[in-house]
Amino acid sequence: MSVLKPLCGAEPRLYENLATLCRQQHPAYQIVFGVRAADDPAIGVVERLRADFPACEIDLVIDPRVHGSNLKASNLINLCASARHAWLVVADSDIAVAPDYLARVTAPLADAPVGVVTCLYRGHPVGGFWSRLGAGFIDHWFAPSVRIAHAGGSRSFCFGATIAMRRDALAAIGGFEALSNRLADDFWLGELVRRRGLETVLSDEMVTTDVTESSLSDLWAHELRWMRTIRSLNPAGFAFTFITFTWPMLALAAWLSPQPLVLAAVLVGGLARSILAGRIGAALMAPLRDTLLLVEWAVALAGSQVRWRDRILPVRDPPTADAPPQPRAPVARAAMEPYQGARVTRRPLPLMTEGTDNGVPERQSSRSTNGLNPPRLL
């Protein structure tokens, strides 16, 4: 199988997370890393992985072409041509996995009706208080919500932490080009495959994702992007999401009806929420965590933009997102600057033609489940 890993910059713990993929027990697999710039710091990490894991088949694609507003999708389009196997696994750069990860997440692909396999993730705080609070968003609200929806029969989800699929299923939806102008690329990758009549499987494998926010402003921007994207996918369901924010709802019930029976129910609910937190520290942070969720939800009810790294993107996908992908012009063959490193594909920009944009899109003035699918964008 081929594992596709789009990279962008030297994220915290990038080497440690990628190294877990190089230690897989699977007998034959290829890892294809992709970056857009020849000076991307992630290249140094890839070279270190090659040196430390010489038996691992590692390829690197350096390709600056941009195919739409979603730069992660552009990266996937550029590196997919270097994948040599019929089974593909797309995984974000900030996840850590167990040694049997590839074997477990791809096993359902042996069944012809299965089109996509995805898996949930737990938060790994990297830093101080705010990263721990951010991990609570994943572990104590998002993941339980997905499990409840899954138990109820929903399969309308797909998470960028891991997406496994066959190459023929990808080709049937038009390749990664079908995601080039979509904000929630992970959700739409699964949804477009489902529309072809294939099933989505939620693997019992669970990976770990780093939560690196070091300030309230960083955490706010990240989680508000998630909330507004969830709203764009399922507006009706999102409108009633507030009932899942435990502590504010318990406080409201106690204030509106301070009767013995109601107060007893509040006590039981608070105890259950504390047990769900798992640790004393997380339980003590739970009231703040749930209150912040409520505030983010209220703000996310309005607004048409989100911040993704240093870019402002519209929440609503453009009408062109639903158009069938157009065939891409072949890359012009040209002399390539030598690069120190084996198995590196370095593609130059094709000649510019009228009506094409091969550069980074200008900053726009407007911008990773049944609406519970936060996008995990690079």
SEDRENTI-49453 format. One record per residue (C-alpha): x, y, z; residue number from 1; chain; residue in one letter. Coordinates in steps of 0.25 Angstrom, whole numbers, plus 5000, padded with zeros to 4 digits. Example, Ala and Ser with C-alpha at 12.3 -4.5 7.8 and 13.67 -1.06 7.14 Angstrom:
REM residues 2
((5049,4982,5031),1,"A","a") ((5055,4996,5029),2,"A","s") 
***
This chain:
REM residues 378
((5000,5000,5000),1,"A","m") ((5004,5015,4998),2,"A","s") ((5003,5024,5010),3,"A","v") ((5001,5039,5006),4,"A","l") ((5006,5049,5015),5,"A","k") ((5005,5064,5011),6,"A","p") ((5014,5073,5019),7,"A","l") ((5016,5087,5022),8,"A","c") ((5027,5093,5031),9,"A","g") ((5034,5087,5043),10,"A","a") ((5022,5085,5053),11,"A","e") ((5025,5081,5067),12,"A","p") ((5029,5066,5069),13,"A","r") ((5028,5064,5054),14,"A","l") ((5040,5054,5054),15,"A","y") ((5034,5046,5066),16,"A","e") ((5020,5045,5059),17,"A","n") ((5025,5041,5045),18,"A","l") ((5035,5031,5051),19,"A","a") ((5023,5023,5057),20,"A","t") ((5019,5021,5042),21,"A","l") ((5033,5016,5039),22,"A","c") ((5032,5005,5050),23,"A","r") ((5020,4998,5044),24,"A","q") ((5019,4983,5044),25,"A","q") ((5013,4982,5030),26,"A","h") ((5022,4974,5020),27,"A","p") ((5021,4984,5009),28,"A","a") ((5017,4999,5008),29,"A","y") ((5022,5012,5003),30,"A","q") ((5022,5025,5009),31,"A","i") ((5020,5037,5000),32,"A","v") ((5023,5051,5006),33,"A","f") ((5019,5064,4999),34,"A","g") ((5023,5078,5001),35,"A","v") ((5021,5090,4992),36,"A","r") ((5034,5098,4994),37,"A","a") ((5049,5093,4992),38,"A","a") ((5052,5101,5005),39,"A","d") ((5041,5094,5014),40,"A","d") ((5047,5090,5027),41,"A","p") ((5040,5077,5027),42,"A","a") ((5049,5072,5016),43,"A","i") ((5060,5072,5026),44,"A","g") ((5051,5063,5035),45,"A","v") ((5049,5054,5023),46,"A","v") ((5064,5052,5021),47,"A","e") ((5066,5049,5035),48,"A","r") ((5055,5038,5034),49,"A","l") ((5062,5032,5022),50,"A","r") ((5075,5032,5030),51,"A","a") ((5069,5025,5042),52,"A","d") ((5060,5015,5035),53,"A","f") ((5068,5011,5022),54,"A","p") ((5059,4999,5020),55,"A","a") ((5046,5007,5019),56,"A","c") ((5042,5011,5005),57,"A","e") ((5041,5027,5006),58,"A","i") ((5038,5036,4994),59,"A","d") ((5038,5051,4994),60,"A","l") ((5031,5060,4984),61,"A","v") ((5034,5075,4983),62,"A","i") ((5023,5081,4975),63,"A","d") ((5019,5096,4976),64,"A","p") ((5006,5095,4967),65,"A","r") ((4993,5100,4973),66,"A","v") ((4980,5094,4968),67,"A","h") ((4970,5101,4976),68,"A","g") ((4967,5108,4989),69,"A","s") ((4970,5096,4998),70,"A","n") ((4986,5095,4999),71,"A","l") ((4985,5081,5005),72,"A","k") ((4977,5076,4994),73,"A","a") ((4987,5082,4984),74,"A","s") ((4998,5075,4991),75,"A","n") ((4991,5062,4990),76,"A","l") ((4988,5063,4976),77,"A","i") ((5003,5066,4973),78,"A","n") ((5008,5054,4981),79,"A","l") ((4998,5044,4977),80,"A","c") ((5005,5041,4964),81,"A","a") ((5017,5035,4972),82,"A","s") ((5008,5025,4979),83,"A","a") ((5011,5011,4974),84,"A","r") ((5001,5003,4980),85,"A","h") ((4986,5000,4978),86,"A","a") ((4982,5003,4993),87,"A","w") ((4984,5017,4998),88,"A","l") ((4985,5023,5012),89,"A","v") ((4984,5038,5014),90,"A","v") ((4988,5042,5028),91,"A","a") ((4991,5056,5034),92,"A","d") ((5005,5059,5038),93,"A","s") ((5002,5061,5053),94,"A","d") ((4997,5047,5057),95,"A","i") ((5005,5036,5064),96,"A","a") ((5001,5022,5061),97,"A","v") ((5003,5008,5067),98,"A","a") ((5012,4997,5060),99,"A","p") ((5000,4990,5054),100,"A","d") ((4993,5002,5050),101,"A","y") ((4994,5000,5035),102,"A","l") ((4989,4985,5036),103,"A","a") ((4977,4989,5044),104,"A","r") ((4972,5001,5036),105,"A","v") ((4973,4995,5023),106,"A","t") ((4967,4981,5026),107,"A","a") ((4953,4985,5023),108,"A","p") ((4957,4989,5009),109,"A","l") ((4957,4974,5005),110,"A","a") ((4942,4975,5005),111,"A","d") ((4938,4980,4991),112,"A","a") ((4926,4988,4997),113,"A","p") ((4935,4996,5006),114,"A","v") ((4940,5009,5000),115,"A","g") ((4946,5017,5011),116,"A","v") ((4952,5013,5025),117,"A","v") ((4954,5024,5035),118,"A","t") ((4957,5025,5050),119,"A","c") ((4956,5034,5062),120,"A","l") ((4967,5040,5069),121,"A","y") ((4971,5045,5083),122,"A","r") ((4977,5058,5087),123,"A","g") ((4992,5059,5091),124,"A","h") ((4994,5072,5098),125,"A","p") ((5008,5078,5094),126,"A","v") ((5010,5090,5103),127,"A","g") ((5003,5095,5115),128,"A","g") ((4989,5099,5120),129,"A","f") ((4983,5103,5106),130,"A","w") ((4987,5090,5099),131,"A","s") ((4981,5082,5110),132,"A","r") ((4968,5089,5109),133,"A","l") ((4969,5087,5094),134,"A","g") ((4971,5072,5096),135,"A","a") ((4958,5072,5104),136,"A","g") ((4950,5077,5091),137,"A","f") ((4954,5064,5084),138,"A","i") ((4954,5054,5095),139,"A","d") ((4942,5059,5103),140,"A","h") ((4933,5065,5093),141,"A","w") ((4936,5062,5078),142,"A","f") ((4940,5047,5080),143,"A","a") ((4928,5043,5089),144,"A","p") ((4919,5050,5079),145,"A","s") ((4924,5042,5067),146,"A","v") ((4923,5029,5075),147,"A","r") ((4908,5032,5079),148,"A","i") ((4905,5036,5064),149,"A","a") ((4912,5023,5059),150,"A","h") ((4904,5015,5069),151,"A","a") ((4891,5021,5064),152,"A","g") ((4895,5016,5050),153,"A","g") ((4901,5029,5044),154,"A","s") ((4913,5027,5034),155,"A","r") ((4914,5041,5030),156,"A","s") ((4928,5044,5034),157,"A","f") ((4942,5043,5030),158,"A","c") ((4954,5048,5037),159,"A","f") ((4967,5054,5032),160,"A","g") ((4975,5046,5043),161,"A","a") ((4973,5034,5035),162,"A","t") ((4966,5031,5022),163,"A","i") ((4969,5018,5015),164,"A","a") ((4963,5014,5001),165,"A","m") ((4965,5007,4988),166,"A","r") ((4971,5015,4976),167,"A","r") ((4959,5011,4968),168,"A","d") ((4949,5017,4978),169,"A","a") ((4958,5030,4977),170,"A","l") ((4958,5030,4962),171,"A","a") ((4942,5028,4962),172,"A","a") ((4940,5042,4969),173,"A","i") ((4950,5049,4960),174,"A","g") ((4963,5048,4969),175,"A","g") ((4967,5058,4979),176,"A","f") ((4964,5068,4969),177,"A","e") ((4950,5067,4974),178,"A","a") ((4954,5073,4987),179,"A","l") ((4962,5085,4982),180,"A","s") ((4952,5096,4985),181,"A","n") ((4946,5089,4997),182,"A","r") ((4949,5094,5012),183,"A","l") ((4945,5081,5019),184,"A","a") ((4953,5072,5009),185,"A","d") ((4953,5060,5019),186,"A","d") ((4938,5060,5020),187,"A","f") ((4936,5061,5005),188,"A","w") ((4946,5050,5001),189,"A","l") ((4937,5041,5009),190,"A","g") ((4924,5047,5005),191,"A","e") ((4927,5046,4990),192,"A","l") ((4931,5032,4991),193,"A","v") ((4918,5029,4999),194,"A","r") ((4910,5035,4987),195,"A","r") ((4916,5024,4978),196,"A","r") ((4909,5014,4986),197,"A","g") ((4921,5009,4995),198,"A","l") ((4921,5008,5010),199,"A","e") ((4929,5016,5021),200,"A","t") ((4935,5007,5032),201,"A","v") ((4940,5013,5045),202,"A","l") ((4952,5005,5049),203,"A","s") ((4954,5001,5064),204,"A","d") ((4968,5006,5062),205,"A","e") ((4970,5020,5069),206,"A","m") ((4982,5029,5066),207,"A","v") ((4987,5041,5074),208,"A","t") ((4988,5055,5069),209,"A","t") ((4996,5066,5075),210,"A","d") ((4989,5078,5081),211,"A","v") ((4999,5090,5080),212,"A","t") ((4992,5102,5083),213,"A","e") ((4999,5111,5094),214,"A","s") ((4989,5122,5095),215,"A","s") ((4975,5125,5096),216,"A","l") ((4975,5133,5083),217,"A","s") ((4981,5121,5076),218,"A","d") ((4971,5111,5082),219,"A","l") ((4960,5120,5079),220,"A","w") ((4963,5121,5064),221,"A","a") ((4965,5106,5062),222,"A","h") ((4952,5102,5069),223,"A","e") ((4944,5113,5063),224,"A","l") ((4949,5108,5049),225,"A","r") ((4944,5094,5053),226,"A","w") ((4931,5099,5058),227,"A","m") ((4928,5108,5046),228,"A","r") ((4931,5096,5037),229,"A","t") ((4922,5087,5045),230,"A","i") ((4911,5097,5043),231,"A","r") ((4914,5098,5028),232,"A","s") ((4912,5083,5027),233,"A","l") ((4900,5081,5036),234,"A","n") ((4893,5094,5039),235,"A","p") ((4881,5088,5046),236,"A","a") ((4888,5078,5054),237,"A","g") ((4898,5089,5058),238,"A","f") ((4887,5098,5063),239,"A","a") ((4884,5088,5074),240,"A","f") ((4898,5085,5078),241,"A","t") ((4898,5093,5090),242,"A","f") ((4890,5083,5098),243,"A","i") ((4903,5074,5098),244,"A","t") ((4911,5085,5106),245,"A","f") ((4909,5078,5119),246,"A","t") ((4913,5088,5130),247,"A","w") ((4906,5101,5124),248,"A","p") ((4893,5092,5122),249,"A","m") ((4894,5087,5137),250,"A","l") ((4896,5101,5142),251,"A","a") ((4884,5106,5134),252,"A","l") ((4875,5095,5139),253,"A","a") ((4879,5098,5154),254,"A","a") ((4876,5113,5152),255,"A","w") ((4863,5111,5145),256,"A","l") ((4857,5100,5154),257,"A","s") ((4865,5099,5167),258,"A","p") ((4856,5087,5172),259,"A","q") ((4861,5075,5179),260,"A","p") ((4859,5066,5168),261,"A","l") ((4865,5075,5158),262,"A","v") ((4877,5078,5167),263,"A","l") ((4879,5063,5168),264,"A","a") ((4879,5061,5153),265,"A","a") ((4890,5072,5152),266,"A","v") ((4898,5065,5163),267,"A","l") ((4898,5052,5155),268,"A","v") ((4901,5059,5142),269,"A","g") ((4913,5067,5148),270,"A","g") ((4918,5053,5153),271,"A","l") ((4916,5046,5140),272,"A","a") ((4923,5058,5133),273,"A","r") ((4935,5057,5143),274,"A","s") ((4936,5042,5141),275,"A","i") ((4937,5044,5126),276,"A","l") ((4948,5054,5128),277,"A","a") ((4956,5042,5133),278,"A","g") ((4966,5050,5141),279,"A","r") ((4965,5060,5153),280,"A","i") ((4971,5071,5145),281,"A","g") ((4963,5069,5133),282,"A","a") ((4950,5068,5142),283,"A","a") ((4954,5082,5149),284,"A","l") ((4955,5088,5135),285,"A","m") ((4942,5082,5130),286,"A","a") ((4933,5094,5134),287,"A","p") ((4943,5104,5126),288,"A","l") ((4944,5094,5115),289,"A","r") ((4929,5093,5113),290,"A","d") ((4926,5108,5115),291,"A","t") ((4937,5111,5104),292,"A","l") ((4930,5101,5095),293,"A","l") ((4916,5108,5097),294,"A","l") ((4923,5122,5094),295,"A","v") ((4929,5116,5081),296,"A","e") ((4916,5110,5077),297,"A","w") ((4909,5123,5079),298,"A","a") ((4919,5131,5071),299,"A","v") ((4920,5120,5060),300,"A","a") ((4905,5122,5057),301,"A","l") ((4909,5134,5049),302,"A","a") ((4921,5137,5041),303,"A","g") ((4926,5133,5027),304,"A","s") ((4941,5132,5029),305,"A","q") ((4951,5124,5036),306,"A","v") ((4966,5125,5038),307,"A","r") ((4975,5114,5033),308,"A","w") ((4989,5116,5037),309,"A","r") ((4992,5130,5031),310,"A","d") ((4980,5130,5021),311,"A","r") ((4966,5134,5022),312,"A","i") ((4956,5125,5015),313,"A","l") ((4941,5125,5012),314,"A","p") ((4933,5115,5020),315,"A","v") ((4924,5112,5008),316,"A","r") ((4930,5105,4997),317,"A","d") ((4929,5112,4983),318,"A","p") ((4920,5107,4973),319,"A","p") ((4931,5101,4965),320,"A","t") ((4934,5091,4976),321,"A","a") ((4923,5082,4971),322,"A","d") ((4927,5083,4956),323,"A","a") ((4934,5070,4951),324,"A","p") ((4949,5071,4952),325,"A","p") ((4956,5076,4939),326,"A","q") ((4968,5068,4933),327,"A","p") ((4981,5074,4937),328,"A","r") ((4991,5078,4926),329,"A","a") ((5004,5070,4927),330,"A","p") ((5015,5076,4934),331,"A","v") ((5025,5082,4924),332,"A","a") ((5038,5074,4924),333,"A","r") ((5050,5083,4928),334,"A","a") ((5063,5082,4934),335,"A","a") ((5062,5081,4949),336,"A","m") ((5071,5086,4959),337,"A","e") ((5079,5075,4966),338,"A","p") ((5075,5071,4979),339,"A","y") ((5083,5064,4990),340,"A","q") ((5074,5051,4993),341,"A","g") ((5069,5039,4987),342,"A","a") ((5055,5036,4981),343,"A","r") ((5052,5051,4980),344,"A","v") ((5042,5056,4970),345,"A","t") ((5043,5070,4968),346,"A","r") ((5033,5076,4958),347,"A","r") ((5035,5090,4952),348,"A","p") ((5023,5100,4950),349,"A","l") ((5016,5097,4936),350,"A","p") ((5016,5109,4926),351,"A","l") ((5006,5119,4930),352,"A","m") ((4994,5120,4921),353,"A","t") ((4983,5130,4921),354,"A","e") ((4972,5127,4931),355,"A","g") ((4981,5119,4940),356,"A","t") ((4987,5121,4954),357,"A","d") ((4999,5113,4957),358,"A","n") ((5003,5121,4969),359,"A","g") ((4997,5122,4983),360,"A","v") ((4983,5128,4983),361,"A","p") ((4982,5142,4988),362,"A","e") ((4976,5144,5002),363,"A","r") ((4961,5144,5001),364,"A","q") ((4952,5154,5007),365,"A","s") ((4943,5143,5011),366,"A","s") ((4947,5127,5017),367,"A","r") ((4957,5064,5039),368,"A","s") ((4919,5049,5044),369,"A","t") ((4906,5056,5041),370,"A","n") ((4912,5070,5043),371,"A","g") ((4921,5065,5054),372,"A","l") ((4933,5065,5045),373,"A","n") ((4943,5076,5049),374,"A","p") ((4953,5078,5037),375,"A","p") ((4967,5074,5040),376,"A","r") ((4974,5083,5031),377,"A","l") ((4989,5085,5030),378,"A","l") 
***
